Amino acid sequence: MIEKEIKIRPIFPNAVTMMALAFGVSSINMSLWGNWKMAVMFIILAGLFDFMDGKVARLLGVSSRFGAELDSLSDFVSFGVAPGFLMYMWSMNPEMRIEALKDVTMKPDAVGVYWVIVLFLAMCCASRLARFNSLLDEKMPSYWTPFFMGVPAPAGAGLAIFPLVLWLATDNEFFHSRAFAGGFVIFAGVMMASKIPTLCLKHLHISKNMLSFLMLVFIFLLAGLFTFTWWTLSLMGICYLISIPLCIWWFLKLKKEGEK
């Protein structure tokens, strides 16, 4: 009986990873049907399950190389392919694609430039995941401890779909423009493939007083997600964007202190 339990235990974190993958693929399906809200929600759920799989593996003591590789494959689909495809389908709405098929002058924009942006995001995500896996066994300098190298894949997906989230919150057509949406997808890809330091919460040392404050913030955000979903997600996206230059400043400060 004990032996069977030991064999079954590693299945749980991998099952959580598979759920993340399922949500990522389901987001692609929702994009095909033009259900933008569900497509965004499925990417968010993929990110939530991606966060949980590592926690479950460590809790059960069954972390493995297989799980890490499976997680990367899931991340590539959910955060490298699905967000770019969603933004392409949303920006190039059906009427626009039909017009592009009729008008030869529109075809390079519709099929070429904007599809290249989708491919760019996928390639940047693949590069980020490959670098992350290659650094798993390397010891990084201490000043890297509170940071990720580049934007993590789930956060990169969030940046890529941020114009869509803003549009859902405000219904402002500026956010629906192909230039703005395409620019954010490119920005997300560059940030994922970069070596810019970004915040890594799991290695932060938080005092008890700060923990109580963060719990209140978490409860506030949770309530906001249930009542003002798109405005709350927009606020979270803005806060994350603000955190990037702050992390660079903090990183440079820690690096300078570490090199003394």
C-alpha positions, -999 to +999 in steps of 0.1 A: +000+000+000+028+024+009+047+016-023+016+024-044+012+058-026+048+066-034+043+059-070+011+078-073+024+109-055+044+123-085+013+123-106-003+152-088+020+180-097+022+168-133-016+167-134-017+203-123+008+212-151-015+194-176-044+215-163-024+246-171-017+233-206-054+225-210-064+260-201-037+274-225-050+253-254-086+262-245-076+299-247-067+293-283-101+277-289-119+307-274-098+330-296-110+312-327-146+317-316-140+354-307-148+349-270-122+374-258-131+374-222-129+336-218-097+335-238-081+360-213-095+341-183-081+308-196-046+323-199-050+337-163-061+302-151-031+287-169-009+311-150-026+301-117-021+264-123+015+270-135+022+287-101+006+258-082+024+229-099+058+238-084+042+244-050+025+210-051+057+193-062+077+208-034+050+201-008+049+164-018+087+163-022+085+149-058+102+176-078+118+161-109+136+170-141+106+154-160+082+178-142+105+208-150+106+199-187+068+193-188+063+226-172+083+244-199+064+227-227+031+237-211+044+273-206+054+276-242+019+268-254+000+287-227+022+318-225+042+318-258+016+307-284-019+314-269-014+351-260+001+360-294-027+341-312-053+358-291-039+392-298-037+384-335-073+372-337-086+402-316-067+428-336-075+413-369-112+409-364-132+388-390-143+418-410-108+431-413-095+396-424-122+394-451-112+429-463-076+419-463-084+389-485-102+412-510-077+440-510-042+431-521-026+461-505-038+450-471-024+415-473+012+423-462-001+440-431-028+413-422-008+382-430+028+394-429+037+420-403+012+411-376+017+374-379+055+379-377+048+397-343+030+365-331+060+344-342+083+368-325+065+364-291+066+326-294+103+326-302+111+350-273+091+328-249+110+297-262+143+315-257+133+326-222+123+290-212+154+274-226+176+299-207+157+293-175+162+255-178+199+259-186+204+279-154+186+255-131+218+238-120+240+270-120+247+290-089+238+326-095+254+356-076+236+365-044+223+398-058+201+378-082+182+361-054+152+385-052+149+386-090+140+367-122+162+371-152+138+386-176+100+386-173+087+351-164+065+335-191+032+340-173+039+377-166+051+380-202+018+366-214+000+391-192+019+420-208+011+407-243-026+407-236-026+439-216-041+461-244-070+436-246-075+438-208-075+477-210-100+476-238-123+453-219-121+477-189-126+509-208-140+500-242-116+526-256-108+518-293-073+533-289-063+501-270-078+481-299-055+497-325-032+473-342-002+495-336-007+497-298-016+460-295+013+449-317+037+472-299+028+456-265+032+421-279+067+430-292+075+446-258+063+415-240+086+393-262+116+415-257+111+415-219+108+377-218+140+372-238+159+399-220+181+396-189+165+425-172+159+418-134+122+415-125+106+408-091+107+372-077+083+371-048+092+336-036+126+347-024+116+379-007+120+381+031+088+397+044+083+409+080+052+399+100+039+434+098+044+436+060+028+401+057-003+413+074-005+443+050+001+421+020-027+398+031-051+428+032-039+438-003-045+403-015-080+402-001-087+436-016-075+424-050-095+392-048-127+411-040-118+434-069-114+405-093-149+392-085-166+426-088-145+448-111-125+421-129-111+440-159-103+472-139-086+452-112-065+433-138-056+466-155-044+480-121-024+449-115-008+453-150+001+489-144+016+480-110+037+453-126+049+477-153+060+502-126+078+475-107+102+468-137+122+501-135+121+499-097+136+463-098+163+475-122+173+502-097+172+478-068+192+452-087+219+477-096+221+488-059+225+452-047+250+444-074+271+474-065+270+465-028+279+428-036+309+438-057+325+459-029 
